[in-house]
């Protein structure tokens, strides 16, 4: 029996989380920056967030500590189980889902009105981006950060172009949202980062 690419991807991430569980506990600094400058001013009392490819919960847990309720989705059973353990007393504030995001649909989350915040770090699946945008409620925010093609010239990190953004591509993928912050940088990692807001429909 052949093993599907989905199973290959799941096992690849399961292995990563098993080999270095402590490496997946510290949130990316961009989340804290986005929170203080954009999220907190709009949602001072918290809200509902969706953490795509949330792995061992480093971002979902940090956000739950700020008073948010978070839905975490990841393909790796090992990563999600680590997230449950790492969350400890915060676990009731986080809904954990093991699922393959390559088939993600906003409607599957159960929140028809969308989330106040949708975030994704170091995950890129171009074909589901319209669904990612759809999951953001009117007035809500998208926070996104992942590698760019320049990563291919640096040590470590992904090299497959399928997982690397072209220059300016993230802006194109987020078309229709109001861009609040955008930056591409090349340091130890080559990344693009974005904060964008879905405008509420205008009343006639």
NUPA-886258 format. One record per residue: residue number from 1; residue in three letters; x, z negated, y negated of N, C-alpha, C in turn. Coordinates in nm, 3 decimals. Atoms other than C-alpha are relative to their C-alpha. Example, Ala and Ser with C-alpha at 12.3 -4.5 7.8 and 13.67 -1.06 7.14 Angstrom:
BEGIN
   resi   resn       n_u       n_w       n_v      ca_u      ca_w      ca_v       c_u       c_w       c_v
      1    ALA     0.089     0.000     0.119     1.230    -0.780     0.450     0.090     0.000    -0.120
      2    SER    -0.082     0.006     0.119     1.367    -0.714     0.106    -0.077    -0.073    -0.109
END
This chain:
BEGIN
   resi   resn       n_u       n_w       n_v      ca_u      ca_w      ca_v       c_u       c_w       c_v
      1    UNK     0.085     0.000     0.119     0.000     0.000     0.000     0.089     0.000    -0.124
      2    UNK    -0.080    -0.007     0.121     0.143     0.096    -0.338    -0.045    -0.108    -0.098
      3    UNK     0.029     0.102     0.101     0.163    -0.159    -0.618    -0.030     0.070    -0.131
      4    UNK     0.038    -0.065     0.125    -0.016    -0.060    -0.939     0.093    -0.040    -0.112
      5    UNK    -0.083     0.031     0.117     0.162    -0.050    -1.274    -0.045    -0.130    -0.065
      6    UNK     0.051     0.126     0.053    -0.066    -0.336    -1.384     0.062    -0.117     0.073
      7    UNK    -0.060     0.107    -0.079     0.063    -0.550    -1.099     0.149    -0.013    -0.030
      8    UNK    -0.142     0.002     0.035     0.421    -0.452    -1.183     0.021    -0.074    -0.132
      9    UNK    -0.012     0.062     0.131     0.371    -0.557    -1.545    -0.029    -0.150     0.007
     10    UNK     0.035     0.142    -0.015     0.205    -0.884    -1.447     0.116    -0.077     0.064
     11    UNK    -0.109     0.069    -0.068     0.486    -0.974    -1.209     0.126    -0.007    -0.087
     12    UNK    -0.117     0.001     0.090     0.752    -0.877    -1.466    -0.010    -0.118    -0.096
     13    UNK     0.019     0.110     0.095     0.605    -1.126    -1.714    -0.006    -0.135     0.072
     14    UNK    -0.002     0.125    -0.077     0.542    -1.390    -1.449     0.144    -0.045     0.024
     15    UNK    -0.141     0.032    -0.026     0.912    -1.371    -1.364     0.069    -0.051    -0.127
     16    UNK    -0.061     0.044     0.126     1.015    -1.403    -1.731    -0.038    -0.143    -0.033
     17    UNK     0.044     0.136     0.033     0.805    -1.714    -1.780     0.055    -0.102     0.099
     18    UNK    -0.056     0.093    -0.099     0.931    -1.870    -1.456     0.147    -0.027    -0.028
     19    UNK    -0.145     0.011     0.015     1.297    -1.805    -1.538     0.041    -0.080    -0.123
     20    UNK    -0.039     0.069     0.123     1.298    -1.949    -1.892    -0.122    -0.058    -0.071
     21    UNK     0.123     0.053     0.059     0.988    -2.160    -1.961     0.019    -0.059    -0.139
     22    UNK    -0.023     0.064     0.130     1.147    -2.343    -2.257     0.018     0.102    -0.113
     23    UNK    -0.024    -0.102     0.103     1.219    -2.015    -2.436    -0.128     0.047    -0.067
     24    UNK     0.128    -0.053     0.047     0.848    -1.957    -2.498    -0.085    -0.108    -0.067
     25    UNK     0.075     0.112     0.057     0.753    -2.273    -2.687     0.002    -0.002    -0.153
     26    UNK    -0.015     0.006     0.145     0.866    -2.214    -3.046    -0.071     0.117    -0.065
     27    UNK     0.071    -0.111     0.063     0.630    -2.010    -3.265     0.090     0.084    -0.089
     28    UNK    -0.075    -0.088     0.088     0.764    -1.711    -3.453    -0.016    -0.048    -0.145
     29    UNK     0.010     0.048     0.139     0.847    -1.809    -3.816    -0.102     0.077    -0.083
     30    UNK     0.095    -0.079     0.079     0.622    -1.528    -3.941    -0.140    -0.058     0.005
     31    UNK     0.133     0.062    -0.007     0.313    -1.715    -3.819    -0.012    -0.109    -0.104
     32    UNK     0.006     0.109     0.097     0.397    -2.016    -4.034    -0.006     0.055    -0.142
     33    UNK     0.004    -0.061     0.132     0.463    -1.794    -4.335    -0.137     0.058    -0.029
     34    UNK     0.132    -0.060     0.018     0.139    -1.601    -4.285    -0.106    -0.107    -0.015
     35    UNK     0.099     0.107     0.008    -0.049    -1.925    -4.237    -0.002    -0.061    -0.139
     36    UNK    -0.005     0.069     0.129     0.071    -2.089    -4.558    -0.042     0.092    -0.115
     37    UNK     0.024    -0.090     0.112     0.040    -1.779    -4.777    -0.135     0.072     0.007
     38    UNK     0.121    -0.083    -0.012    -0.268    -1.603    -4.639    -0.113    -0.067     0.076
     39    UNK     0.106     0.055    -0.085    -0.458    -1.786    -4.365    -0.061    -0.125    -0.061
     40    UNK     0.051     0.127     0.052    -0.486    -2.134    -4.513    -0.081     0.016    -0.130
     41    UNK     0.082    -0.016     0.121    -0.604    -2.019    -4.859    -0.139     0.057     0.028
     42    UNK     0.130    -0.060    -0.032    -0.885    -1.816    -4.700    -0.083    -0.088     0.091
     43    UNK     0.071     0.082    -0.098    -0.973    -2.061    -4.423     0.056    -0.143    -0.001
     44    UNK    -0.058     0.134     0.012    -0.884    -2.412    -4.544    -0.053    -0.098     0.103
     45    UNK     0.059     0.090    -0.099    -1.109    -2.570    -4.282     0.014     0.054     0.143
     46    UNK    -0.020    -0.057    -0.133    -0.987    -2.363    -3.986    -0.102     0.107     0.032
     47    UNK     0.091    -0.104    -0.043    -1.181    -2.110    -3.785     0.026     0.035     0.145
     48    UNK    -0.021    -0.048    -0.137    -1.175    -1.907    -3.466     0.104     0.111    -0.001
     49    UNK    -0.110    -0.096    -0.007    -0.866    -1.710    -3.368     0.011     0.060     0.139
     50    UNK    -0.028    -0.070    -0.126    -0.776    -1.459    -3.098     0.149     0.027     0.006
     51    UNK    -0.143    -0.017    -0.020    -0.419    -1.462    -2.966     0.022     0.099     0.113
     52    UNK    -0.018    -0.107    -0.098    -0.343    -1.134    -2.789     0.142    -0.004     0.057
     53    UNK    -0.130     0.012    -0.070    -0.062    -1.139    -2.529     0.065    -0.132    -0.038
     54    UNK    -0.045     0.131     0.047    -0.032    -1.508    -2.609     0.094    -0.075     0.091
     55    UNK    -0.100     0.057    -0.089     0.183    -1.590    -2.308    -0.014    -0.149     0.022
     56    UNK    -0.005     0.144    -0.026     0.284    -1.956    -2.280    -0.058    -0.081    -0.115
     57    UNK     0.080     0.071     0.099     0.083    -2.042    -2.591     0.073    -0.047    -0.124
     58    UNK    -0.077     0.054     0.113     0.352    -2.089    -2.856    -0.073     0.016    -0.133
     59    UNK     0.074    -0.020     0.126     0.129    -1.946    -3.130    -0.138    -0.065     0.005
     60    UNK     0.132     0.060    -0.013    -0.211    -2.059    -3.000     0.007    -0.151    -0.016
     61    UNK    -0.013     0.145     0.009    -0.091    -2.418    -2.965     0.031    -0.043    -0.143
     62    UNK    -0.032     0.034     0.138     0.061    -2.425    -3.312    -0.123     0.011    -0.088
     63    UNK     0.120    -0.020     0.080    -0.261    -2.288    -3.459    -0.105    -0.107     0.031
     64    UNK     0.096     0.105    -0.037    -0.474    -2.537    -3.265     0.037    -0.132    -0.068
     65    UNK    -0.044     0.121     0.069    -0.264    -2.815    -3.420    -0.043     0.000    -0.147
     66    UNK     0.047    -0.011     0.139    -0.380    -2.685    -3.759    -0.153    -0.007    -0.008
     67    UNK     0.144     0.018     0.001    -0.743    -2.737    -3.654    -0.080     0.122     0.040
     68    UNK     0.069    -0.123    -0.039    -0.827    -2.391    -3.521    -0.042    -0.004     0.146
     69    UNK     0.039    -0.025    -0.138    -1.012    -2.293    -3.205     0.051     0.139     0.037
     70    UNK    -0.073    -0.122    -0.033    -0.818    -2.023    -3.024    -0.037     0.052     0.139
     71    UNK     0.011    -0.068    -0.130    -0.886    -1.773    -2.745     0.131     0.071     0.027
     72    UNK    -0.129    -0.060    -0.038    -0.559    -1.679    -2.572    -0.022     0.092     0.119
     73    UNK     0.010    -0.096    -0.110    -0.543    -1.367    -2.354     0.140     0.049     0.036
     74    UNK    -0.128    -0.052    -0.045    -0.243    -1.266    -2.145    -0.012     0.048     0.145
     75    UNK     0.004    -0.056    -0.135    -0.176    -1.066    -1.829     0.065    -0.092     0.103
     76    UNK    -0.080     0.082    -0.091     0.055    -1.332    -1.681    -0.068    -0.132     0.036
     77    UNK     0.056     0.128    -0.044    -0.099    -1.610    -1.473     0.099    -0.113    -0.024
     78    UNK    -0.103     0.102     0.020     0.232    -1.796    -1.496     0.007    -0.042    -0.146
     79    UNK    -0.004     0.032     0.142     0.239    -1.771    -1.876    -0.120    -0.081    -0.043
     80    UNK     0.121     0.071     0.040    -0.121    -1.884    -1.914    -0.002    -0.141     0.058
     81    UNK    -0.006     0.134    -0.059    -0.068    -2.176    -1.676     0.098    -0.088    -0.079
     82    UNK    -0.093     0.076     0.085     0.235    -2.282    -1.883    -0.066    -0.037    -0.131
     83    UNK     0.072     0.028     0.125     0.017    -2.256    -2.194    -0.094    -0.118     0.017
     84    UNK     0.090     0.114    -0.027    -0.237    -2.491    -2.037     0.077    -0.132     0.001
     85    UNK    -0.080     0.122    -0.009     0.034    -2.745    -1.958     0.059    -0.038    -0.136
     86    UNK    -0.062     0.027     0.130     0.204    -2.710    -2.297    -0.102    -0.050    -0.102
     87    UNK     0.104     0.037     0.097    -0.127    -2.756    -2.480    -0.038    -0.147     0.009
     88    UNK     0.036     0.140    -0.023    -0.194    -3.100    -2.327    -0.133    -0.035    -0.065
     89    UNK     0.126     0.049     0.057    -0.452    -3.279    -2.544    -0.071     0.106    -0.085
     90    UNK     0.060    -0.107     0.081    -0.511    -2.960    -2.746    -0.077     0.099     0.085
     91    UNK     0.061    -0.098    -0.090    -0.637    -2.775    -2.439    -0.149     0.026    -0.027
     92    UNK     0.142    -0.028     0.027    -1.009    -2.823    -2.528    -0.022     0.096    -0.118
     93    UNK     0.014    -0.088     0.117    -0.944    -2.625    -2.847     0.047     0.142     0.028
     94    UNK    -0.052    -0.131    -0.035    -0.796    -2.327    -2.662    -0.072     0.051     0.125
     95    UNK     0.064    -0.065    -0.115    -0.983    -2.090    -2.430     0.103     0.095     0.062
     96    UNK    -0.106    -0.076    -0.066    -0.738    -1.943    -2.177    -0.060     0.110     0.087
     97    UNK     0.050    -0.115    -0.076    -0.798    -1.596    -2.030     0.117     0.078     0.058
     98    UNK    -0.097    -0.089    -0.064    -0.586    -1.404    -1.777    -0.066     0.137     0.012
     99    UNK     0.060    -0.133    -0.004    -0.656    -1.035    -1.830     0.103     0.104    -0.045
    100    UNK    -0.087    -0.112     0.035    -0.490    -0.696    -1.868    -0.047     0.059    -0.133
    101    UNK     0.041    -0.043     0.134    -0.499    -0.610    -2.238    -0.002     0.151    -0.018
    102    UNK     0.004    -0.146     0.015    -0.450    -0.238    -2.178    -0.142     0.052     0.006
    103    UNK     0.141    -0.038    -0.004    -0.825    -0.231    -2.120    -0.084    -0.088    -0.093
    104    UNK     0.067     0.094     0.088    -0.911    -0.475    -2.399    -0.114     0.064    -0.079
    105    UNK     0.112    -0.037     0.084    -1.249    -0.444    -2.567    -0.044    -0.124    -0.078
    106    UNK     0.037     0.113     0.084    -1.354    -0.664    -2.858    -0.124    -0.070     0.053
    107    UNK     0.126     0.057    -0.048    -1.695    -0.716    -2.700     0.020    -0.097     0.116
    108    UNK    -0.020     0.085    -0.117    -1.543    -0.885    -2.394     0.033    -0.145    -0.039
    109    UNK    -0.038     0.135     0.041    -1.439    -1.189    -2.599    -0.120    -0.093    -0.012
    110    UNK     0.120     0.082     0.011    -1.800    -1.307    -2.633    -0.039    -0.032    -0.142
    111    UNK     0.033     0.026     0.140    -1.787    -1.325    -3.013    -0.037     0.131    -0.067
    112    UNK     0.047    -0.128     0.053    -2.001    -1.039    -3.137     0.031     0.016    -0.148
    113    UNK    -0.027    -0.008     0.143    -1.934    -1.126    -3.501     0.148     0.010    -0.030
    114    UNK    -0.144    -0.012     0.020    -1.557    -1.119    -3.449     0.066    -0.133    -0.032
    115    UNK    -0.082     0.119     0.023    -1.276    -1.366    -3.516     0.046    -0.007    -0.145
    116    UNK    -0.055     0.018     0.134    -1.156    -1.513    -3.843     0.145     0.048    -0.006
    117    UNK    -0.140    -0.040    -0.008    -0.802    -1.437    -3.729     0.027     0.062     0.136
    118    UNK    -0.052    -0.061    -0.122    -0.660    -1.197    -3.471     0.150     0.013    -0.019
    119    UNK    -0.146    -0.008     0.013    -0.287    -1.222    -3.405     0.062     0.055     0.127
    120    UNK    -0.077    -0.054    -0.113    -0.039    -1.042    -3.184     0.147     0.002    -0.039
    121    UNK    -0.144     0.004     0.023     0.336    -1.095    -3.158     0.071     0.068     0.116
    122    UNK    -0.084    -0.070    -0.097     0.569    -0.856    -2.977    -0.080     0.053     0.117
    123    UNK     0.082    -0.071    -0.097     0.300    -0.664    -2.800    -0.051     0.127    -0.067
    124    UNK     0.046    -0.127     0.058     0.214    -0.298    -2.854    -0.068     0.084     0.107
    125    UNK     0.078    -0.092    -0.083    -0.059    -0.099    -2.684    -0.087     0.080    -0.096
    126    UNK     0.062    -0.075     0.110    -0.157     0.174    -2.927    -0.147     0.033     0.025
    127    UNK     0.135    -0.049    -0.027    -0.475     0.287    -2.753    -0.107    -0.106    -0.023
    128    UNK     0.101     0.104     0.021    -0.646    -0.053    -2.797    -0.005    -0.047    -0.145
    129    UNK    -0.005     0.051     0.137    -0.566    -0.091    -3.167    -0.137     0.007    -0.070
    130    UNK     0.134     0.002     0.060    -0.916     0.019    -3.276    -0.083    -0.120     0.045
    131    UNK     0.071     0.118    -0.050    -1.054    -0.261    -3.055     0.056    -0.129    -0.061
    132    UNK    -0.061     0.116     0.065    -0.807    -0.508    -3.205    -0.059    -0.016    -0.140
    133    UNK     0.059     0.004     0.134    -0.932    -0.418    -3.553    -0.147    -0.039     0.006
    134    UNK     0.142     0.031    -0.016    -1.291    -0.437    -3.430    -0.021    -0.150     0.027
    135    UNK     0.013     0.143    -0.032    -1.229    -0.795    -3.312     0.011    -0.089    -0.123
    136    UNK    -0.011     0.077     0.125    -1.157    -0.906    -3.671    -0.136     0.003    -0.070
    137    UNK     0.129     0.003     0.067    -1.475    -1.020    -3.842     0.018     0.042    -0.146
    138    UNK    -0.009    -0.030     0.144    -1.554    -0.900    -4.197     0.046    -0.123    -0.077
    139    UNK    -0.061     0.112     0.072    -1.344    -1.117    -4.426     0.115    -0.063     0.074
    140    UNK    -0.104     0.059    -0.082    -1.106    -1.201    -4.143     0.134     0.070    -0.014
    141    UNK    -0.137    -0.048     0.013    -0.735    -1.139    -4.102     0.058     0.048     0.133
    142    UNK    -0.084    -0.043    -0.111    -0.505    -0.949    -3.867     0.144    -0.034    -0.035
    143    UNK    -0.142     0.031     0.014    -0.153    -1.090    -3.829     0.072     0.063     0.118
    144    UNK    -0.061    -0.080    -0.107     0.077    -0.860    -3.633     0.150     0.013    -0.026
    145    UNK    -0.145    -0.019     0.009     0.450    -0.844    -3.562     0.053     0.050     0.134
    146    UNK    -0.064    -0.046    -0.123     0.645    -0.642    -3.309     0.122     0.085    -0.034
    147    UNK    -0.124    -0.075     0.019     0.960    -0.436    -3.259    -0.024     0.142    -0.051
    148    UNK     0.000    -0.140     0.043     1.036    -0.102    -3.422     0.106     0.078     0.077
    149    UNK    -0.095    -0.087    -0.070     1.237     0.193    -3.295     0.146    -0.038    -0.025
    150    UNK    -0.137     0.039     0.031     1.547     0.055    -3.466     0.054    -0.103     0.099
    151    UNK    -0.043     0.097    -0.100     1.553    -0.211    -3.191     0.084     0.067     0.109
    152    UNK    -0.075    -0.072    -0.103     1.692     0.056    -2.958     0.149     0.003    -0.028
    153    UNK    -0.143    -0.002     0.038     2.023     0.039    -3.149     0.060    -0.140     0.002
    154    UNK    -0.046     0.138     0.002     2.048    -0.340    -3.122     0.011    -0.055     0.142
    155    UNK    -0.014     0.064    -0.131     2.149    -0.567    -2.836    -0.129    -0.073     0.035
    156    UNK     0.118     0.071    -0.047     1.863    -0.703    -2.627    -0.129     0.066    -0.043
    157    UNK     0.131    -0.050     0.040     1.493    -0.645    -2.665    -0.038     0.127     0.073
    158    UNK     0.048    -0.121    -0.069     1.285    -0.351    -2.543     0.067     0.126    -0.053
    159    UNK    -0.058    -0.129     0.039     1.421     0.004    -2.551    -0.098     0.115     0.021
    160    UNK     0.098    -0.104    -0.028     1.118     0.198    -2.428    -0.078     0.034    -0.127
    161    UNK     0.072    -0.037     0.123     0.970     0.395    -2.723    -0.149    -0.032     0.005
    162    UNK     0.142     0.033    -0.013     0.623     0.320    -2.585    -0.030    -0.139    -0.055
    163    UNK     0.018     0.137     0.047     0.679    -0.041    -2.693     0.061    -0.023    -0.137
    164    UNK    -0.067     0.011     0.130     0.845     0.033    -3.029    -0.074     0.080    -0.106
    165    UNK     0.070    -0.066     0.109     0.679     0.119    -3.358     0.090     0.098    -0.075
    166    UNK    -0.068    -0.092     0.089     0.781     0.422    -3.559    -0.006    -0.054    -0.143
    167    UNK     0.007     0.047     0.139     0.857     0.368    -3.930    -0.138     0.024    -0.061
    168    UNK     0.131    -0.012     0.064     0.530     0.300    -4.109    -0.118     0.010     0.095
    169    UNK     0.109    -0.021    -0.096     0.327     0.332    -3.789    -0.102    -0.113    -0.002
    170    UNK     0.092     0.113    -0.002     0.180    -0.017    -3.809    -0.103     0.012    -0.113
    171    UNK     0.093    -0.023     0.110     0.027     0.070    -4.146    -0.107     0.101     0.039
    172    UNK     0.096    -0.102    -0.046    -0.135     0.375    -3.989    -0.098    -0.060     0.101
    173    UNK     0.086     0.061    -0.102    -0.269     0.172    -3.695    -0.103    -0.094    -0.064
    174    UNK     0.089     0.095     0.068    -0.422    -0.079    -3.938    -0.081     0.066    -0.111
    175    UNK     0.075    -0.072     0.103    -0.585     0.192    -4.151    -0.144    -0.051    -0.005
    176    UNK     0.134     0.052     0.018    -0.914     0.072    -4.294    -0.001    -0.147    -0.037
    177    UNK    -0.014     0.139     0.042    -0.789    -0.283    -4.349     0.076    -0.005    -0.133
    178    UNK    -0.073     0.016     0.126    -0.661    -0.410    -4.683     0.131    -0.072     0.030
    179    UNK    -0.132     0.054    -0.031    -0.287    -0.471    -4.652     0.037    -0.107    -0.102
    180    UNK    -0.042     0.111     0.085    -0.184    -0.809    -4.791     0.151    -0.020     0.003
    181    UNK    -0.145     0.015    -0.016     0.172    -0.810    -4.658     0.048     0.101     0.103
    182    UNK    -0.060    -0.090    -0.098     0.391    -0.553    -4.488     0.150     0.004    -0.024
    183    UNK    -0.144    -0.008     0.012     0.762    -0.552    -4.416     0.061     0.050     0.131
    184    UNK    -0.083    -0.038    -0.114     1.003    -0.375    -4.184     0.140    -0.053    -0.027
    185    UNK    -0.134     0.053     0.019     1.339    -0.537    -4.128     0.083     0.023     0.125
    186    UNK    -0.093    -0.018    -0.111     1.647    -0.495    -3.912     0.110    -0.105    -0.015
    187    UNK    -0.100     0.105     0.001     1.850    -0.808    -3.846     0.043    -0.021     0.145
    188    UNK    -0.025     0.019    -0.142     1.898    -0.968    -3.504    -0.103     0.076     0.082
    189    UNK     0.105    -0.082    -0.059     1.570    -0.795    -3.420    -0.046     0.099    -0.105
    190    UNK     0.061    -0.099     0.090     1.418    -0.481    -3.570    -0.151    -0.012     0.015
    191    UNK     0.142     0.030    -0.011     1.058    -0.562    -3.650    -0.079     0.056    -0.119
    192    UNK     0.096    -0.024     0.108     0.754    -0.469    -3.854    -0.101    -0.114     0.006
    193    UNK     0.096     0.110     0.006     0.520    -0.744    -3.971    -0.108     0.031    -0.103
    194    UNK     0.114    -0.038     0.082     0.177    -0.718    -4.124    -0.103    -0.112    -0.006
    195    UNK     0.121     0.079     0.017    -0.105    -0.928    -4.264    -0.100     0.090    -0.070
    196    UNK     0.102    -0.088     0.058    -0.425    -0.733    -4.334    -0.136    -0.065     0.013
    197    UNK     0.133     0.061     0.002    -0.782    -0.826    -4.417    -0.108     0.107     0.015
    198    UNK     0.114    -0.089    -0.012    -1.104    -0.662    -4.309    -0.100    -0.036    -0.110
    199    UNK     0.090     0.026     0.111    -1.321    -0.629    -4.616    -0.144    -0.016     0.048
    200    UNK     0.142     0.017    -0.030    -1.678    -0.757    -4.598    -0.077     0.114    -0.063
    201    UNK     0.081    -0.108     0.056    -1.944    -0.489    -4.651    -0.055    -0.039    -0.137
    202    UNK     0.054     0.026     0.132    -2.053    -0.460    -5.011    -0.154     0.000     0.003
    203    UNK     0.146     0.006     0.009    -2.408    -0.561    -5.088    -0.049     0.103    -0.099
    204    UNK     0.056    -0.103     0.088    -2.622    -0.288    -5.240    -0.109    -0.061    -0.087
END
